[in-house]
Amino acid sequence: LRLPEDPMSRITLSRFLIEEQRKGGSLPPQLRLLIETVGRACKAISYSVNKGALAGVLGEAGTGNIQGEAQKKLDVIANDYLLDANEWGGSLAAMASEEMELPYHIPGEYPKGDYLLLFDPLDGSSNIDVNISVGTIFSVLRCPEGTEHASEESFLQPGTRQVAAGYTVYGPQTMLVLTWGAGVHGFTLDRETGSFVLTHRDMRVPERTGEFAINMSNWRHWEPPVKRYVEEMLAGSTGPRGRDFNMRWVASMVAEVHRIITRGGIFMYPRDAREPEKKGKLRLMYEGNPMAFIIEQAGGMATNGRERIMAIQPEALHERVAVFLGSKEEVEIVTRYHQDA
Ligand code: P6P
């Protein structure tokens, strides 16, 4: 996208959303306001993440979360920013977070709305103290008709019911990438004006790729179809694929997905024989589903190895899922290997 020289004539997130809403498509006012408010919270998170040690926000918070993980100070700060920014706006019936066991209900003094917001406030937070990109992931569902008091069950909807999803990657640039079912659009934070500026309209995942992302140290715990697929990647031009592949692993899903939506690739986090009762490491509701929505809207594919991630009927708020997402050609192959096994 060629940007106008004059910063004030560039399209900001607010302007883009208002113009989309005016088209009368899939962006009603309450949802538009919700997306803008999440964007505002991500700006605050970006400023805290970028200060790091200067603001004394690195290191452990000394608390644990429902996942049994030690929380980083910035995990808690990011979670609080998202709750504080979104509780008063009138768009939400409740919120759910990776960092909180139970849903967060809108305090009585504020009006409730039609939507449910789910988020992983700071994904990849193990990378914070070593200054590697991290991100925020969010997903929006409609609150089921006639719900008086949103419960965990209100959230348990398949990913196909999402009305919007997005992530903000806190990297060399802070970028907000969004979909509401009408393609995927990327906005770069302009720190001078404090606005997210439209820089990547209609992002598309290249169908073909030469790059895969997986944590190879887990090799011995993978199921046979995953080993077969990765072995062929490693064999490259000497094997059945007939061409060489490159590997990346940032250990920050938002950074991997952003790379893939920008230049192609396949991201894999298979289920692991060490924890057969778990369906994978990543969380379905606020990692798998939002990223799957974004990737599919950009022309890519996202499965758990056997079925479309967004078709899965969730049974629990913090349910795990295996993830294979990215360039369609590759996700089709690894999914076929699972189905053939
Ligand atoms: P591993 C971060 O903790 C995360 O949830 C994802 O962002 C990332 O892709 C994955 O886990 C990294 O897992 O096992 O390589 O540390």
Residues whose N, C-alpha, C, O or C-beta is under 5 A from the ligand:
A	BS01	P6P	D123 G124 N215 A251 S252 M253 V254
